[in-house]
Structure formats: structure tokens, C-alpha cells
């Protein structure tokens, strides 16, 4: 995997053509800002993101299961307020 700074990507965008995955780094702060992933991996990334979203929603719903002090009506009312 190749590592490029933000300024390198801005100046020389053609560097992204030669690699499947590029790590984008803010060299001043030494922080990874993100990753460039080639378009051929789009379906895989979308599937992983969808799976993660479903899992996080199920974890949130699971927090409310089994609680006797909160009923379905109360959950609906609180959801509408947000």
C-alpha cells in the first residue's frame, strides 16, 4: 500500500492511477485522513458498509429489548420527538 500526503494528491493526482489502495496522510499532524480505494472494489465496500450499518442499528435496538420499564408506545413517542 502506498502512502501519500494530501498535498501530493492535490499536485499529482495521477499517482492514484497506479495503486488499488492509497493511504492519505496529513504529514504536518501525522494523522491518517483516509484511504483511496479503486472503483473495482466499490461493491465490496458498499456491502461491508451496509452490513456495518445494519449491525449498529440492531445493537441499538437490542439495548431496548427486555426492559420492563419501557413499552413500545413510549419508544414510538420518543422517536417522533427526535
ABEGO torsion letter per residue (X at the ends): XBBBBAAAAAABAAAAAABABBBBBBAAAGBBAEBBBBAAAAAAAAAAAAAAAAAAAAAAAAAABGBAABBAAAAAAAAAAX
